[in-house]
Amino acid sequence: MDKIKWYAALRLVLFVSGLTIASKATAQQEPWPPTLPARSKGSNVQEIPNQGQGAAAKSLTQPSEQGAQLQLIPPAGGAGRPPALEAQNGCDLWRGAFSGNDPSVLVEARLCTDEAGQVTGLVQWSSFTSGYNVREVSGTRGTNGQFSLRDRDFRAYHPTLPWRFCLIDRYMLIPQGPNHLVGSYASRGCSDHAHVELFRVSANARSAK
C-alpha cells in the first residue's frame, strides 16, 4: 500500500511540473515588451535617425529676483556660441530655454510690437551639441501681454550633423509677471512640441515704426 501511495504522489508531482513547464513555454511565445509607451517630444531639434527625446523641462523659475533667475541660463554670445542678439529700438529682448533632448540649447528672442499689436522679430537658438540657427518670427501680442507667434523662415541655419532644425508652426507665450514668459510651441516638421521659458533682458517702451 505504501508503494502505491508513493507512486501516486510521484505521478502528481510529475503532472504539476509538466503544467509549469508548459505555462513557461506559452509565456515565452508572447511578444516582449507587448506595448512600448509613446516617447515624449523634445525640443525643435531632431537627430537623424530620431533618437529618444528628453523628459519634460524643469522650470528655470526660482523664488528670487530676475537677476538670479537669469544667472541660471547660460550667457549669450559666450565661447562656442554665435554673437548675442543685440537690443533694438522698439523691441523687447528675452533669453531662456526650450525643453528637449539637448540641454545646452540657449534661446534668445528679440520681439518688436507695433501700436496695433503686430509682432515681428528674431529667435536665435545655439547649442554646443546641435548647432545654431536664427528664425524670423511674426504674430500678435494681446492686451494681456500674451504672444501668439510662428516662424516665417530661417535667417541662419547651421546644424551640426547629423542634427537638423525645423520651423515652428506656433508659439504660445503667456506672461508670468512683467519680466517672465512661459508657454509652449508645436512643430509639424519635427513632429515635436516643448515647454518655453523666457526672461526679459531689456525692454523698450516705444513701439516699433
C-alpha positions as CSV (number, residue, x, y, z in Angstrom):
1,M,0.0,0.0,0.0
2,D,2.8,2.4,0.8
3,K,4.4,1.8,-2.6
4,I,1.1,2.6,-4.3
5,K,0.7,5.9,-2.4
6,W,4.3,6.8,-3.2
7,Y,3.8,6.0,-6.9
8,A,0.6,8.1,-7.0
9,A,2.4,11.0,-5.3
10,L,5.2,10.8,-7.8
11,R,2.8,10.9,-10.7
12,L,1.1,14.0,-9.2
13,V,4.4,15.8,-8.8
14,L,5.4,15.0,-12.4
15,F,2.0,16.2,-13.7
16,V,2.3,19.6,-11.9
17,S,5.8,20.1,-13.1
18,G,4.7,19.4,-16.7
19,L,2.0,22.1,-16.3
20,T,4.6,24.6,-15.0
21,I,6.9,24.0,-18.0
22,A,4.1,24.3,-20.5
23,S,3.0,27.5,-18.9
24,K,6.5,29.0,-19.1
25,A,6.8,27.9,-22.8
26,T,3.5,29.6,-23.6
27,A,4.6,32.9,-21.9
28,Q,7.9,32.9,-23.8
29,Q,6.0,32.9,-27.1
30,E,4.3,36.3,-26.3
31,P,5.9,39.4,-27.7
32,W,8.1,41.4,-25.3
33,P,7.5,44.1,-24.4
34,P,3.9,43.8,-25.5
35,T,3.5,47.6,-25.8
36,L,6.1,50.3,-25.6
37,P,4.9,53.7,-24.2
38,A,5.0,56.6,-26.5
39,R,8.1,58.8,-26.1
40,S,7.6,62.4,-25.1
41,K,8.6,65.0,-27.7
42,G,11.7,67.2,-27.1
43,S,12.9,70.5,-28.4
44,N,12.7,71.6,-32.1
45,V,16.0,69.8,-32.7
46,Q,15.9,66.4,-34.3
47,E,18.7,63.9,-34.7
48,I,18.7,61.7,-37.8
49,P,17.7,58.9,-37.1
50,N,15.5,60.4,-34.4
51,Q,16.6,59.2,-31.0
52,G,14.6,59.3,-27.8
53,Q,13.8,62.8,-26.8
54,G,14.1,64.1,-23.3
55,A,11.7,64.4,-20.4
56,A,9.7,67.5,-19.7
57,A,11.9,70.5,-18.9
58,K,12.4,71.7,-15.4
59,S,11.3,75.3,-14.7
60,L,14.1,77.8,-14.6
61,T,12.0,79.9,-12.2
62,Q,13.3,80.3,-8.6
63,P,11.8,82.3,-5.7
64,S,14.2,85.1,-6.3
65,E,14.7,88.3,-8.3
66,Q,15.0,88.3,-12.1
67,G,18.8,88.7,-12.0
68,A,19.2,85.5,-10.0
69,Q,16.9,83.7,-12.5
70,L,19.0,84.9,-15.4
71,Q,22.1,83.5,-13.8
72,L,20.6,80.0,-14.2
73,I,20.7,80.5,-18.0
74,P,23.9,80.1,-20.0
75,P,25.4,83.5,-21.1
76,A,24.6,84.7,-24.6
77,G,27.5,85.1,-27.0
78,G,29.9,83.0,-25.0
79,A,32.6,80.7,-26.2
80,G,31.2,78.3,-28.8
81,R,28.1,80.3,-29.5
82,P,27.2,82.9,-32.1
83,P,27.1,86.6,-31.2
84,A,24.3,87.5,-28.9
85,L,21.2,89.2,-30.3
86,E,21.5,93.0,-29.8
87,A,18.9,95.2,-28.3
88,Q,16.9,97.3,-30.8
89,N,14.7,100.3,-30.6
90,G,11.0,99.4,-30.0
91,C,11.8,95.8,-29.1
92,D,12.0,93.6,-26.1
93,L,14.9,91.2,-25.6
94,W,14.3,87.9,-23.9
95,R,16.6,85.0,-23.0
96,G,15.8,81.5,-21.8
97,A,15.4,77.9,-22.8
98,F,13.2,75.4,-24.5
99,S,12.7,71.9,-23.1
100,G,14.0,69.0,-25.2
101,N,16.7,66.4,-25.9
102,D,19.6,69.0,-25.9
103,P,20.2,70.6,-22.5
104,S,22.8,73.0,-23.9
105,V,20.3,75.0,-26.0
106,L,20.2,78.7,-25.3
107,V,17.3,80.7,-26.8
108,E,17.3,84.5,-27.4
109,A,14.3,86.3,-28.7
110,R,14.0,89.9,-29.9
111,L,10.3,90.7,-30.3
112,C,9.1,94.1,-31.7
113,T,5.5,95.1,-31.2
114,D,3.8,97.9,-33.1
115,E,0.8,100.0,-31.9
116,A,-1.6,97.6,-33.5
117,G,-0.2,94.6,-31.5
118,Q,1.6,93.1,-34.5
119,V,4.9,91.4,-33.7
120,T,8.0,90.8,-35.8
121,G,11.4,89.6,-34.6
122,L,14.1,87.1,-34.4
123,V,14.6,83.9,-32.3
124,Q,18.2,82.6,-32.1
125,W,19.0,79.1,-30.9
126,S,22.5,78.0,-30.0
127,S,23.8,74.7,-28.8
128,F,27.2,73.0,-28.2
129,T,25.6,69.8,-29.5
130,S,23.2,70.5,-32.3
131,G,24.5,73.8,-33.8
132,Y,22.7,77.1,-34.1
133,N,20.0,78.9,-36.1
134,V,18.2,82.3,-36.4
135,R,14.5,82.3,-37.1
136,E,12.3,85.2,-38.4
137,V,9.1,85.2,-36.4
138,S,5.8,87.1,-36.6
139,G,2.5,87.2,-34.9
140,T,0.4,89.1,-32.4
141,R,0.6,90.4,-28.9
142,G,-2.7,90.5,-26.9
143,T,-3.8,93.2,-24.5
144,N,-2.7,91.0,-21.5
145,G,0.8,90.6,-23.0
146,Q,0.4,87.1,-24.4
147,F,2.2,86.3,-27.6
148,S,1.0,84.1,-30.5
149,L,3.8,83.6,-32.9
150,R,5.1,81.4,-35.7
151,D,8.4,81.0,-37.6
152,R,8.4,82.7,-41.1
153,D,11.8,81.4,-42.2
154,F,15.4,80.6,-41.2
155,R,17.7,83.6,-41.5
156,A,20.6,81.4,-40.4
157,Y,20.7,77.6,-40.4
158,H,23.8,75.8,-39.1
159,P,23.0,72.4,-37.7
160,T,25.8,70.1,-36.6
161,L,25.5,66.8,-38.4
162,P,23.5,64.6,-38.0
163,W,21.1,67.0,-36.5
164,R,18.5,69.2,-38.2
165,F,16.2,72.0,-37.3
166,C,12.5,72.6,-38.1
167,L,10.3,75.6,-38.4
168,I,7.9,76.2,-35.6
169,D,4.2,76.4,-36.5
170,R,3.1,78.1,-33.4
171,Y,4.5,79.6,-30.2
172,M,2.1,80.4,-27.3
173,L,3.7,82.6,-24.6
174,I,1.9,83.9,-21.5
175,P,3.3,86.5,-19.1
176,Q,4.0,85.4,-15.6
177,G,4.8,88.9,-14.3
178,P,6.4,91.8,-16.3
179,N,9.7,90.0,-17.0
180,H,8.8,86.3,-17.4
181,L,7.1,84.4,-20.2
182,V,6.1,80.7,-20.2
183,G,4.3,78.6,-22.7
184,S,4.9,76.1,-25.4
185,Y,5.5,75.6,-29.1
186,A,4.5,73.0,-31.7
187,S,6.3,71.9,-34.9
188,R,4.8,69.6,-37.5
189,G,8.2,69.4,-39.3
190,C,9.8,67.6,-36.4
191,S,6.6,66.1,-35.0
192,D,7.5,67.9,-31.8
193,H,6.4,70.2,-29.1
194,A,8.1,71.6,-26.0
195,H,7.9,73.9,-23.0
196,V,9.2,77.5,-23.3
197,E,10.5,79.8,-20.6
198,L,12.0,83.2,-21.2
199,F,13.2,86.1,-19.1
200,R,13.3,89.7,-20.1
201,V,16.9,91.0,-20.7
202,S,16.0,94.5,-21.9
203,A,12.8,96.4,-22.8
204,N,11.9,99.5,-24.9
205,A,8.6,101.2,-24.2
206,R,8.4,102.8,-27.6
207,S,6.6,101.0,-30.4
208,A,8.4,99.8,-33.5
209,K,7.7,102.1,-36.5
